Amino acid sequence: MIQQAVRAPMERAGWRPRAAGWFTLPVSDGRLGVVAIGTASKYSARGEAEATAYVGVRDETVEPIICQLCDVKDQGYKQRTTVAPIGYLMPSKRWRDWLVTPVTAAGVGEELAAAVVSCAVPFLRELGSDPSKLIDAAKNSIGVHQASGRCRVAVLLAMAGRVAEAQAWALESRDKAGDNDAAWATAERHWADSFLRWMASHAHGASRPTTLRDQTL
């Protein structure tokens, strides 16, 4: 219900519908704004659900690098460089969801779209134009709890010319993994070592790496 209800107001606001509940909007050259509608019904009555929006940016230069460093498949617009629940972009700066029922769905769709326009779009355009704010957003992204999320921070730092910070971030992540043979530690060591080799490949003179397209790790 909410995926259908939010589609028309999001389209009116200029967002392109993609897969069910997903919308995209270019926010700057090479950066794509992404909104995903999420629902949860575990604690709701039958036929009802709680809905919210997850707001993100995909950096088209960064994400191919992440795929190679972390050895993952690129998922296109669903693979975002930063992601934040919309409630934290609203004036209250806290989790926010909406109750969706057959009666409320249409109104919730309009409210969610309005929140995207008033709170998410300015945030996304800011990230699209300010590399430092994009880095801060990546550090606070819900994806930073995954190895690929931490790799994104390192890559963004490197691309912003903050090479020493990028190397320190990767070394800290690798040190935390230590010799642990758990899956998370293996993934951590993999991206950190791949990233450090990538950085070393630019040590001959390129202080601001831009792409892995012609690099071999």
C-alpha positions in Angstrom: 0.0 0.0 0.0 2.7 2.5 0.9 4.8 1.7 -2.1 1.8 2.6 -4.3 0.8 5.6 -2.3 4.2 7.2 -2.3 4.9 6.8 -6.0 2.7 9.6 -7.4 3.9 12.4 -4.9 7.5 11.3 -5.4 7.2 11.5 -9.1 5.6 15.0 -8.8 8.7 16.0 -6.8 10.9 14.9 -9.6 12.0 11.5 -8.3 12.3 8.6 -10.8 10.6 5.4 -9.7 12.8 2.3 -9.8 12.2 -1.0 -8.2 9.2 -1.1 -5.8 9.7 1.5 -3.1 12.9 2.9 -4.6 13.4 6.3 -6.2 16.4 8.2 -7.6 17.3 11.8 -8.3 20.6 13.2 -9.6 21.9 15.7 -7.0 25.2 16.7 -8.6 27.6 15.6 -11.3 28.4 11.9 -10.6 26.2 11.6 -7.5 22.8 10.1 -7.3 20.2 10.7 -4.6 18.4 7.5 -3.6 15.3 7.0 -1.4 14.1 3.6 -0.3 10.8 3.0 1.5 11.2 0.5 4.3 8.4 -1.2 6.2 8.1 -3.4 9.3 5.1 -5.3 10.4 6.4 -7.6 13.2 4.7 -5.6 15.9 1.8 -4.2 13.9 -1.8 -5.5 13.7 -2.7 -7.6 10.7 -2.9 -5.6 7.5 -0.9 -2.7 9.0 2.8 -1.8 9.0 5.3 0.9 10.1 7.0 2.7 7.2 9.9 5.1 6.9 12.3 6.3 4.2 16.0 5.6 4.0 17.9 8.5 2.3 21.2 7.9 0.5 23.8 9.1 -2.0 25.5 7.0 -4.5 28.9 8.3 -5.7 29.4 6.9 -9.2 33.2 7.2 -8.9 33.5 5.6 -5.5 31.2 2.6 -5.8 33.1 0.8 -8.6 36.3 1.2 -6.5 34.5 -0.3 -3.5 33.4 -3.3 -5.6 36.9 -4.1 -6.6 38.5 -3.5 -3.2 35.8 -5.5 -1.3 35.3 -8.0 -4.1 31.5 -7.5 -4.3 29.1 -7.1 -7.2 27.9 -3.6 -8.0 24.2 -3.4 -7.3 23.7 -0.1 -9.1 21.5 2.5 -7.4 20.8 0.1 -4.5 24.5 0.3 -3.5 24.8 3.6 -1.8 27.8 5.5 -0.5 25.9 6.8 2.5 22.5 6.0 4.0 20.5 7.6 6.8 16.9 7.1 8.1 14.9 10.2 7.2 13.9 10.9 10.8 17.5 12.0 11.6 17.3 14.6 8.8 14.1 16.1 10.1 14.1 18.8 12.8 13.6 16.3 15.6 16.7 14.4 14.5 15.4 11.0 15.8 13.9 7.8 14.4 10.6 8.5 12.7 8.1 6.1 11.2 4.5 6.3 10.0 1.6 3.8 10.7 0.3 2.5 7.4 -3.2 1.1 7.2 -5.8 1.0 4.4 -7.1 4.3 5.8 -3.8 6.1 6.3 -1.7 4.9 3.4 -2.5 7.8 1.0 -1.8 10.4 3.6 1.4 8.7 4.7 2.5 8.6 1.1 2.1 12.4 0.8 3.8 13.0 4.2 6.8 10.8 3.3 7.2 12.6 0.0 6.9 16.0 1.6 9.6 15.0 4.2 11.9 13.9 1.4 11.4 17.3 -0.4 11.9 19.5 2.7 14.5 17.5 4.5 16.2 14.9 2.4 16.8 16.9 -0.9 18.7 19.8 0.8 20.8 17.2 2.7 21.5 15.2 -0.5 22.5 18.3 -2.5 24.8 19.4 0.3 26.5 16.0 0.2 26.7 16.3 -3.5 28.6 19.5 -3.4 30.8 19.2 -0.2 33.3 16.3 -0.1 33.9 16.8 3.7 30.2 16.5 4.5 30.0 13.4 2.3 32.9 11.9 4.3 31.2 12.8 7.6 27.9 11.3 6.4 29.8 8.1 5.4 31.3 7.8 8.9 27.7 8.1 10.3 26.0 5.9 7.7 24.2 2.8 8.8 26.4 1.0 6.3 29.6 1.8 8.2 29.1 -1.3 10.4 30.0 -3.4 7.4 33.5 -3.8 5.9 32.4 -2.1 2.7 31.1 0.8 4.6 34.4 1.4 6.3 36.2 1.0 3.0 34.0 3.8 1.6 35.3 6.1 4.3 38.9 5.3 3.4 38.3 5.8 -0.3 36.4 9.1 0.2 39.3 10.4 2.4 41.8 9.4 -0.2 39.9 11.0 -3.0 39.6 14.2 -1.0 43.4 14.3 -0.7 43.3 13.3 3.0 45.8 10.5 2.4 47.2 10.1 5.9 43.8 10.0 7.4 42.7 7.4 4.9 45.7 5.2 5.6 45.2 5.5 9.4 41.6 4.6 9.0 42.5 1.4 7.1 45.3 0.4 9.5 43.0 0.9 12.5 40.4 -1.4 10.9 43.0 -4.0 10.1 44.5 -3.9 13.6 41.0 -4.4 15.1 40.6 -7.5 13.0 43.9 -8.9 14.2 44.3 -12.6 13.6 40.7 -13.4 14.3 39.4 -16.0 11.8 35.7 -14.8 12.0 34.1 -13.8 8.7 33.9 -10.1 9.7 37.6 -10.0 10.5 38.5 -11.7 7.2 36.5 -9.2 5.3 38.1 -6.3 7.3 41.6 -7.5 6.5 40.7 -8.0 2.9 39.5 -4.5 2.2 42.2 -2.8 4.3 45.0 -4.7 2.6 43.5 -4.1 -0.9 43.0 -0.4 -0.1 46.6 0.0 1.2 48.0 -1.7 -1.9 45.8 0.7 -4.0 47.2 3.7 -2.1 50.7 2.4 -2.6 50.2 2.2 -6.3 49.6 6.0 -6.3 52.6 6.8 -4.1 54.8 7.6 -7.1 53.1 10.9 -7.6 49.3 10.8 -7.6 48.2 12.2 -4.3 44.5 12.0 -5.1 43.5 8.5 -6.5 40.5 8.7 -8.7 39.7 5.2 -10.1 40.7 1.6 -10.2 39.6 1.2 -13.8 43.2 0.7 -15.0 44.8 -0.6 -11.8 45.6 -4.1 -10.8 45.7 -4.9 -7.1 
